Amino acid sequence: MKEGSLMLTIFPPLTDNSLRAANCVGEWLAQNDYPTPPVNVDADLVVLAGNAVMPTIDAACRLAAENRTLLISGGIGHSTTYLYAAISRHPRYNILRTTGRAEASILADIAHQFWNIPHERIVVEDRSTNCGENASFTRETMEKHRIACRHGIVVQDPTMQRRTMATFAHVWQGEAQAPHWHSYPGYLPVLKNGSHSVTFAEEATDVWPVDRYLSLILGELPRLLDDENGYGPRGKGFIAHVDIPTKVMQAWQVLGNDHSLQDALTSRSLR
């Protein structure tokens, strides 16, 4: 697979047990505070954290197009090449210049040129390179631009949505006038077994290849643990405490104990 590619690739079918486990973990990570797509909801601000999942980016722009301010957070980080690749393949967005540009600047072009969001309602934060900086620099940017927000919607790559919300909670902890942040991934990834491979149940363009998606959700749970090795208050202190449901931990362990899954992921990482 070419570096930066998000194209769907062939991945061998999972056992029924592992498939259920992957979907359990994935659904929980993609924290969604809205039982139905948010339309005409009470929100002043949409925060889009830089990522390369096109359905998520489009969802944020759709929300902001409803006369809301759109704050886009994202500089140049280790995953920025995935956004460049996704833009280059997109049937409409591929006219945009990408190389060397911050994620937020590219996403701002999408919001303005293709979703008709006026420049005065787009705020760009182009320094952050990780999830923690997305939150802390968002707060700095809001204060700098005097953006008042009672209710805000945070949109991020679904595999990182729950960690992002815990990071926002950490950054605003103890603040009496903190915004009420609501989580919306814009796209819920669900895997299914086809006759020869694992695919996403809902057809979507420019999401992760299945192997990358599985690697991401497997690596995300340890970060959310509130122990000496995790990102919680008892560990690195990057995020607020997160309660991980027993069924999610059990599902994660099922994936970790599936040797065929581990072998497949390892073989692909060596290519």
FENSULCOR-V470659 format. One record per residue. N is the residue number from 1. RES is the residue in one small letter. SS is DSSP state (H for helix, E for strand, - for the rest). OMEGA is omega in whole degrees, 0 to 359 (NA if undefined). Layout:
# FENSULCOR-V470659
n: <N	N>
res: <RES	RES>
ss: <SS	SS>
omega: <OMEGA	OMEGA>
This chain:
# FENSULCOR-V470659
n: <1	2	3	4	5	6	7	8	9	10	11	12	13	14	15	16	17	18	19	20	21	22	23	24	25	26	27	28	29	30	31	32	33	34	35	36	37	38	39	40	41	42	43	44	45	46	47	48	49	50	51	52	53	54	55	56	57	58	59	60	61	62	63	64	65	66	67	68	69	70	71	72	73	74	75	76	77	78	79	80	81	82	83	84	85	86	87	88	89	90	91	92	93	94	95	96	97	98	99	100	101	102	103	104	105	106	107	108	109	110	111	112	113	114	115	116	117	118	119	120	121	122	123	124	125	126	127	128	129	130	131	132	133	134	135	136	137	138	139	140	141	142	143	144	145	146	147	148	149	150	151	152	153	154	155	156	157	158	159	160	161	162	163	164	165	166	167	168	169	170	171	172	173	174	175	176	177	178	179	180	181	182	183	184	185	186	187	188	189	190	191	192	193	194	195	196	197	198	199	200	201	202	203	204	205	206	207	208	209	210	211	212	213	214	215	216	217	218	219	220	221	222	223	224	225	226	227	228	229	230	231	232	233	234	235	236	237	238	239	240	241	242	243	244	245	246	247	248	249	250	251	252	253	254	255	256	257	258	259	260	261	262	263	264	265	266	267	268	269	270	271>
res: <m	k	e	g	s	l	m	l	t	i	f	p	p	l	t	d	n	s	l	r	a	a	n	c	v	g	e	w	l	a	q	n	d	y	p	t	p	p	v	n	v	d	a	d	l	v	v	l	a	g	n	a	v	m	p	t	i	d	a	a	c	r	l	a	a	e	n	r	t	l	l	i	s	g	g	i	g	h	s	t	t	y	l	y	a	a	i	s	r	h	p	r	y	n	i	l	r	t	t	g	r	a	e	a	s	i	l	a	d	i	a	h	q	f	w	n	i	p	h	e	r	i	v	v	e	d	r	s	t	n	c	g	e	n	a	s	f	t	r	e	t	m	e	k	h	r	i	a	c	r	h	g	i	v	v	q	d	p	t	m	q	r	r	t	m	a	t	f	a	h	v	w	q	g	e	a	q	a	p	h	w	h	s	y	p	g	y	l	p	v	l	k	n	g	s	h	s	v	t	f	a	e	e	a	t	d	v	w	p	v	d	r	y	l	s	l	i	l	g	e	l	p	r	l	l	d	d	e	n	g	y	g	p	r	g	k	g	f	i	a	h	v	d	i	p	t	k	v	m	q	a	w	q	v	l	g	n	d	h	s	l	q	d	a	l	t	s	r	s	l	r>
ss: <-	-	-	-	-	-	-	-	-	-	-	-	-	-	-	H	H	H	H	H	H	H	H	H	H	H	H	H	H	-	-	-	-	-	-	-	-	-	-	-	-	-	-	-	E	E	E	E	E	-	-	-	-	H	H	H	H	H	H	H	H	H	H	H	-	-	-	-	E	E	E	E	E	-	-	-	-	-	-	H	H	H	H	H	H	H	H	H	H	-	-	-	H	H	H	-	-	-	-	-	-	-	H	H	H	H	H	H	H	H	H	H	H	H	H	-	-	-	H	H	H	E	E	E	E	-	-	-	-	-	H	H	H	H	H	H	H	H	H	H	H	H	H	H	-	-	-	-	-	-	E	E	E	E	E	-	-	H	H	H	H	H	H	H	H	H	H	H	H	H	H	-	-	-	-	-	-	-	-	E	E	E	E	-	-	-	-	-	-	-	E	E	E	-	-	-	-	E	E	E	-	-	-	-	-	-	-	-	-	H	H	H	H	H	H	H	H	H	H	H	H	H	H	H	-	-	-	-	-	-	-	-	-	-	-	-	-	-	-	-	-	-	-	-	-	H	H	H	H	H	H	H	H	H	H	H	-	-	H	H	H	H	H	H	H	H	H	H	H	-	->
omega: <182	179	180	182	174	183	179	181	181	176	187	180	176	170	179	181	180	178	177	181	180	180	176	180	182	180	181	179	181	185	182	182	183	180	174	180	184	176	181	178	180	179	180	192	171	175	177	176	184	178	184	180	189	178	178	178	179	179	178	179	178	178	182	180	177	174	176	172	178	175	183	184	178	176	176	182	186	181	184	180	177	177	178	182	180	178	183	181	188	184	179	188	186	176	184	174	184	192	178	183	176	180	183	180	178	181	175	176	178	183	184	188	187	179	174	174	184	182	183	177	177	177	185	171	190	180	188	181	178	185	180	179	175	183	184	179	173	179	179	181	178	179	180	183	179	179	177	182	174	180	179	179	179	182	186	169	184	179	182	187	183	178	179	179	177	177	176	178	179	184	182	184	179	181	184	183	181	175	171	184	179	187	177	181	179	181	178	180	176	181	173	176	169	182	183	185	172	178	173	185	179	182	180	178	177	163	183	162	187	181	178	179	180	178	181	183	176	182	186	183	179	178	184	179	178	177	186	181	184	183	184	182	180	180	183	176	180	187	172	178	178	174	180	181	180	183	179	177	179	178	178	178	176	180	180	180	179	186	179	177	180	180	181	180	180	181	180	180	181	184	NA>
